[in-house]
Amino acid sequence: MKLWGGRFTKPTNQLVETYTASIQFDKKLATYDIQGSLAHVKMLKACEIIPAQDADRIANGLKLVADRIDNGEAVLLEEHEDIHMNVEKLLMDEIGPVAGKLHTGRSRNDQVALDMRLYLRDTVMEIIQLLTNVQTSLYQQAQNNQDTILPGYTHLQRAQPVLFAHHMLAYVFMFQRDVERLQDSFKRINKLPLGAGALAGTTFPIDREYVQKQLDFDGICENSLDAVSDRDFVVEFLSHASMIAMHLSRMSEELVQWSSAEFDFIELDDAFCTGSSMMPQKKNPDVPELVRGKTGRVYGHLSGMLTMLKGLPLAYNKDMQEDKEGMFDAAETLKGALELFAPMIETMHVKKESMYQAVRQDYSNATDLADYLTNKGMTFRQSHETVGSIVLYCIQHDKYLLDLSLEEFQSFSYVIDSDIFEVLDPETVVNTRRSTGGTAKVSVQEQLEKAAGILKENHTLFEVQPN
């Protein structure tokens, strides 16, 4: 007989049982389910809703069940539907019928909402730590490459030279926005739904604030209907996960490009690449390629969650069983990518000479020539047109700007003088962009100092992780 079977005259059809069971995936919540149950039974005891002796037996039994699940002894059965009913059945096996008192004053509806919030707040903190590890690897590469110059791109065309450190720091600040979004979401995750019952609360004199303090929640969900039907915190997590995946994918695309023979800007460590079963010379950047590919998987979970929720009336509906698999998979996909990214970036070999050679064989210093002419008295539009003509001349004669003689420059404008060669030198081009946030070495040094402060602050977050 099911624990809820008193109302029914027939056993559940086996197909229905298989179709509706969630134990195959919500078993991930076992630790959190028992954590919540221990806090709940402690409250039942404190409020004298069940006898203290029974509460103590239940608490001890839950700890035994937790040990059995942890060491793999416990068998979780589909016939018990979900992790909540499996834990309760295992508890009954340990301590007998008194286990039935555990469910006093609660429903599986507020129970699962609690378990998901407990799971997600731990997951968010873990992802913040993994993001910080990636940021640290990027920061170290920036520190080591403050003199390395590479072409900067727009439209995937060489645009202006930038410091490699500047490029790495762009991702440090990009991932910092992800950290801040996750931090902000934590306050909405960290609300206690337990005590809402099935949808309307309970007649028992429970103390929700007591449980809140036991479980280190910042507050309680104020409305019982909202408490059991709210999955905004899951949608928000999936949205942030999608953003992080997108950022990882953007960088992955650059790593794939940069490691090709056509770019030859970096080499990924052998430990993060694979070979070809046919072509012995190949070294494939499979990790960034797969990170790029798995981004769509994370996006899909966000879309699926929004679609599932969009037509649901208050309060709980069975549709909401679909809230967990996507959340679990998105979290695991993201954690797997971040765990690989940090050491992959840390061990990445930067080909400084190859980057510098690329900068000297393009027209990314053309804007500086235009600025030079403007400073000599031309309007910028005149300068722009003149430089366009010079670049066209270079293309027609298979030259770059620094290959031209002074006489060739002066054939386009008499105001050009011998100082033009210093102006167009890549190091000069980079270091004249001294504006705040620019790519000049002095500006990048300021960004490094800010990034160091950010990383130090991020590390302090782990000291306040919930128990």
C-alpha positions in Angstrom: 0.0 0.0 0.0 1.2 3.5 -0.9 1.8 5.9 2.0 -1.0 7.9 0.5 -3.1 4.9 -0.5 -6.0 5.1 1.9 -8.2 6.8 -0.5 -7.7 4.3 -3.3 -9.3 0.9 -4.1 -6.8 -0.3 -6.8 -3.0 -0.4 -7.0 -1.3 2.1 -9.4 -1.0 0.9 -13.0 2.6 -0.2 -13.5 2.9 2.1 -16.5 1.6 5.0 -14.5 4.0 4.2 -11.7 7.0 4.2 -14.1 5.9 7.3 -15.9 5.2 9.4 -12.8 8.1 8.3 -10.6 10.9 10.8 -10.1 13.3 8.8 -7.9 15.7 8.1 -10.8 16.7 11.8 -10.8 15.5 13.4 -7.5 17.6 11.0 -5.5 20.2 13.8 -5.9 18.2 15.5 -3.2 18.6 12.8 -0.6 21.0 14.7 1.6 18.9 17.8 1.5 15.7 15.9 2.1 17.1 14.4 5.3 18.6 17.8 6.3 15.2 19.4 6.0 13.5 16.5 7.9 15.9 16.8 10.8 15.2 20.5 11.2 11.4 19.8 10.8 11.3 17.1 13.5 13.4 19.2 15.8 10.8 21.9 15.5 7.9 19.4 16.0 9.6 18.5 19.3 10.3 22.0 20.4 6.7 23.0 19.7 5.5 19.8 21.5 3.5 18.7 18.4 4.9 15.2 18.8 6.4 13.6 21.9 10.1 14.3 22.5 10.8 10.6 22.7 9.3 10.0 19.3 11.1 13.0 17.8 14.4 11.7 19.1 13.8 8.3 17.6 12.9 9.9 14.3 16.0 12.0 14.3 18.3 9.1 15.1 16.6 7.0 12.5 17.1 9.7 9.9 20.8 9.7 10.6 20.9 6.0 10.1 19.0 6.4 6.8 21.5 9.0 5.7 24.4 6.7 6.5 22.7 3.9 4.5 22.2 6.1 1.5 25.7 7.5 1.7 27.4 4.1 1.8 25.1 2.7 -0.9 23.3 0.2 1.3 19.9 1.7 0.9 17.8 0.6 -2.1 15.6 3.5 -3.5 12.6 2.0 -5.3 10.4 3.3 -8.1 7.3 2.1 -6.3 7.9 4.7 -3.7 7.8 7.4 -6.4 10.3 10.0 -5.1 13.1 10.7 -2.7 10.7 11.9 0.0 8.6 8.8 0.1 11.7 6.6 -0.2 13.3 8.3 2.8 10.1 7.9 4.8 9.9 4.2 3.9 13.5 3.6 4.8 12.9 5.4 8.1 9.9 3.1 8.8 12.1 0.1 8.1 14.5 1.5 10.8 12.2 2.6 13.6 8.7 1.3 12.7 5.4 3.2 12.5 6.5 6.1 14.6 8.2 7.3 11.4 4.8 8.3 10.2 4.9 11.2 12.6 7.6 12.9 10.7 5.2 14.1 8.1 3.1 16.0 10.6 2.5 19.6 9.5 4.1 19.3 6.1 3.4 18.2 2.5 5.6 16.8 -0.2 4.8 20.1 -2.0 6.6 22.3 0.5 9.2 19.6 1.2 10.4 19.4 -2.4 10.5 23.2 -2.6 12.7 23.2 0.4 15.0 20.5 -0.9 15.5 22.3 -4.2 16.4 25.6 -2.4 18.9 23.8 -0.2 20.4 22.1 -3.3 20.6 25.3 -5.3 22.1 27.5 -2.7 25.0 25.1 -2.3 25.3 24.8 -6.1 25.4 28.6 -6.5 28.2 28.9 -4.0 30.1 26.1 -5.7 29.7 27.7 -9.1 30.9 31.1 -7.7 34.0 29.4 -6.5 34.6 27.7 -9.8 34.1 31.0 -11.6 36.6 32.6 -9.3 39.1 29.9 -10.1 38.7 30.6 -13.8 39.1 34.3 -13.1 42.2 33.6 -11.2 43.7 31.7 -14.2 42.8 34.5 -16.5 44.3 37.0 -14.1 47.6 35.1 -13.9 47.8 35.0 -17.7 47.2 38.7 -17.8 50.0 39.3 -15.2 52.4 37.2 -17.2 51.6 39.0 -20.5 51.6 42.7 -19.8 54.0 43.3 -22.7 52.4 40.8 -25.2 50.6 42.5 -28.1 48.0 40.8 -30.3 45.6 42.1 -32.9 42.2 43.1 -31.6 39.3 42.3 -33.8 35.9 43.7 -34.8 33.8 41.8 -37.3 36.6 39.2 -37.0 38.8 41.6 -39.0 41.9 43.0 -37.5 41.0 46.4 -36.0 43.5 47.7 -33.4 46.4 46.1 -31.5 45.7 45.4 -27.8 47.7 43.9 -24.9 47.0 40.2 -24.4 46.6 41.1 -20.7 43.8 43.5 -21.7 42.1 40.7 -23.6 42.3 38.3 -20.6 41.0 40.9 -18.2 38.0 41.4 -20.4 36.9 37.9 -19.4 37.8 38.5 -15.8 35.3 41.3 -15.6 32.8 39.4 -17.8 32.8 36.5 -15.4 32.5 38.9 -12.5 29.1 40.0 -13.7 28.2 36.3 -13.5 29.4 36.1 -10.0 27.4 39.2 -9.0 24.3 37.8 -10.6 24.6 34.6 -8.7 25.2 36.5 -5.5 22.1 38.6 -6.0 20.0 35.5 -6.8 21.1 33.9 -3.5 18.8 36.1 -1.5 15.8 34.9 -3.4 16.9 31.2 -3.2 17.5 31.5 0.5 13.9 31.7 1.7 12.2 28.9 3.6 9.1 27.4 2.0 8.6 24.6 4.6 5.4 25.2 6.6 3.3 26.1 3.6 1.8 22.6 3.6 0.2 21.5 0.4 -0.9 25.0 -0.4 -2.8 26.6 2.5 -0.6 26.2 5.5 -1.3 23.8 8.4 -3.5 23.6 11.5 -0.6 22.4 13.7 1.1 25.2 15.8 4.4 25.0 13.9 7.2 27.5 14.2 8.5 28.3 10.7 11.0 30.8 12.0 12.6 28.1 14.2 13.2 25.9 11.1 14.4 29.0 9.2 17.2 29.5 11.8 18.0 25.8 12.0 18.6 25.7 8.2 20.3 29.2 7.9 17.7 30.7 5.7 17.5 34.5 5.5 13.7 34.5 5.8 10.5 32.6 5.1 8.2 32.5 2.0 5.4 34.8 3.2 2.5 33.3 1.2 1.8 29.5 1.3 0.4 29.4 -2.2 3.5 31.1 -3.6 5.8 29.1 -1.5 4.8 25.7 -3.0 4.3 27.0 -6.6 7.3 29.3 -6.9 10.1 28.1 -9.2 11.3 31.6 -10.2 14.5 30.9 -8.3 15.1 27.9 -10.7 14.3 30.0 -13.8 16.7 32.6 -12.5 19.4 30.1 -11.9 19.0 28.6 -15.4 19.1 32.1 -16.9 22.4 32.9 -15.1 23.7 29.5 -16.1 22.9 30.2 -19.7 24.7 33.5 -19.5 27.8 31.8 -18.0 27.7 29.1 -20.6 27.5 31.8 -23.3 30.5 33.6 -21.9 32.4 30.3 -21.8 31.4 29.6 -25.3 32.6 33.0 -26.6 36.0 32.4 -25.1 36.0 28.8 -26.3 35.5 30.1 -29.9 38.6 32.3 -29.5 40.7 29.5 -28.1 39.7 27.3 -31.0 40.6 30.0 -33.5 43.8 31.0 -31.7 45.1 27.5 -31.6 44.7 26.9 -35.3 47.6 27.2 -37.7 45.9 30.1 -39.3 46.2 32.2 -36.1 48.9 30.3 -34.2 48.5 32.6 -31.2 48.3 29.9 -28.4 48.9 26.3 -27.8 46.7 24.4 -25.4 48.4 21.9 -23.1 48.3 18.3 -24.3 46.3 17.3 -21.3 43.3 19.3 -22.6 43.4 18.2 -26.2 42.8 14.9 -28.1 44.0 13.4 -31.4 42.6 12.0 -34.5 42.0 8.3 -35.1 43.1 8.6 -38.7 45.4 11.7 -38.9 48.4 11.3 -36.6 49.5 14.9 -36.8 46.2 16.3 -35.3 45.9 18.0 -32.0 42.3 18.9 -31.5 41.0 21.5 -29.0 38.1 19.2 -27.9 37.5 20.8 -24.5 36.7 24.3 -25.7 34.8 22.8 -28.7 32.6 20.7 -26.4 32.1 23.6 -23.9 30.9 25.6 -26.9 28.6 22.8 -28.0 27.1 22.2 -24.5 25.9 25.8 -24.3 22.8 24.9 -26.3 22.0 22.2 -23.8 22.0 24.8 -21.0 19.8 27.1 -23.1 17.4 24.3 -23.7 16.8 23.7 -20.0 15.9 27.4 -19.5 13.5 27.3 -22.4 12.0 24.1 -21.1 11.5 25.4 -17.6 9.8 28.6 -18.8 7.5 26.6 -21.1 6.6 24.2 -18.4 5.6 27.0 -16.0 3.8 29.4 -18.3 0.4 27.7 -18.1 0.2 26.5 -14.5 -2.5 27.8 -12.2 -1.7 28.1 -8.5 -0.6 26.1 -6.6 1.3 22.8 -7.1 0.8 20.8 -10.3 2.4 17.5 -11.4 4.0 19.3 -14.3 6.4 20.8 -11.8 8.1 17.4 -11.4 9.8 18.6 -14.6 11.6 21.3 -12.6 14.5 19.2 -11.4 16.2 17.3 -14.3 17.0 20.5 -16.2 18.3 22.2 -13.1 20.5 19.3 -12.2 21.8 18.9 -15.7 22.5 22.6 -16.2 24.4 22.7 -12.9 26.5 19.6 -13.7 27.2 20.8 -17.3 28.3 24.2 -16.0 30.4 22.8 -13.2 32.1 20.4 -15.5 33.0 23.1 -18.0 34.3 25.5 -15.3 36.4 22.8 -13.6 38.2 22.2 -16.9 38.5 25.8 -17.9 40.6 27.0 -15.0 43.6 24.6 -15.5 43.2 24.8 -19.3 43.7 28.6 -19.2 46.4 28.3 -16.5 48.5 25.9 -18.6 47.9 27.6 -22.0 51.1 28.6 -23.9 50.9 32.1 -25.3 52.9 32.5 -28.5 54.1 36.1 -28.0 56.2 36.3 -31.1 53.5 35.0 -33.3 51.1 37.5 -32.0 53.5 40.4 -32.4 54.3 39.3 -36.0 50.6 39.3 -36.8 50.3 42.9 -35.5 53.1 44.0 -37.7 51.5 42.5 -40.8 48.2 44.2 -40.8 46.7 47.7 -40.9 45.5 47.9 -37.3 47.6 51.0 -36.8 45.7 52.9 -39.5 43.5 54.7 -36.9 46.7 56.1 -35.4 47.7 57.5 -38.7 44.4 59.2 -39.1 44.7 60.6 -35.5 48.2 61.8 -36.4 46.9 63.7 -39.5 44.0 65.1 -37.5 46.5 66.5 -34.9 48.4 68.1 -37.8 45.3 70.1 -38.7 43.2 68.0 -41.0 39.5 67.3 -40.1 39.0 63.7 -39.1 37.0 63.0 -42.2 39.8 64.3 -44.4 42.3 62.2 -42.4 40.0 59.1 -42.7 39.9 59.5 -46.5 43.6 60.1 -46.8 44.5 57.0 -44.7 42.1 54.9 -46.7 44.0 55.9 -49.9 47.3 55.0 -48.2 46.0 51.6 -47.1 44.7 51.0 -50.7 48.2 51.9 -52.0 49.7 49.4 -49.6 47.4 46.6 -50.6 48.1 47.3 -54.3 51.9 47.2 -53.6 51.8 44.3 -51.1 53.1 46.5 -48.3 52.0 47.4 -44.7 52.1 50.9 -43.3 55.5 50.5 -41.6 57.0 49.2 -44.9 56.4 52.6 -46.6 59.2 55.2 -46.9 58.8 58.7 -45.8 58.6 59.8 -49.4 55.7 57.4 -50.0 53.9 58.8 -47.0 54.5 62.4 -48.1 53.1 61.7 -51.5 49.7 61.5 -49.8 50.2 64.4 -47.4 53.1 66.9 -46.9 52.3 67.1 -43.1 53.6 63.6 -42.5 57.1 63.7 -41.0 59.7 61.2 -39.9 58.0 60.8 -36.5 55.3 58.8 -38.2 57.3 55.6 -37.8 57.3 55.8 -34.0 53.6 56.7 -34.0 52.8 53.6 -36.0 54.9 51.2 -34.0 52.6 48.7 -32.3 53.9 49.4 -28.8 53.3 53.1 -29.3 49.9 52.4 -30.7 49.0 50.3 -27.6 50.5 52.6 -25.0 48.9 55.8 -26.3 45.4 54.5 -25.4 45.8 55.6 -21.8 42.1 56.3 -21.1 40.5 54.5 -18.2 39.8 51.0 -19.3 42.0 51.3 -22.3 44.7 48.9 -23.5 47.8 51.0 -22.6 50.1 49.3 -20.1 49.4 51.9 -17.4 45.6 51.4 -17.9 45.9 47.6 -17.9 47.9 47.9 -14.6 45.0 49.8 -13.1 42.6 47.0 -14.3 44.9 44.4 -12.8 44.7 46.1 -9.4 40.9 46.2 -9.6 40.8 42.6 -10.7 43.0 41.6 -7.7 40.6 43.3 -5.4 37.6 41.6 -7.0 39.2 38.1 -6.6 40.1 38.8 -3.0 36.5 39.8 -2.3 35.1 36.7 -4.2 37.2 34.4 -2.0 35.7 35.8 1.1 32.2 34.6 -0.1 33.2 31.0 0.6 33.7 31.8 4.3 29.9 32.4 4.6 28.7 29.4 2.7 25.6 27.9 4.5 26.2 24.8 6.6 
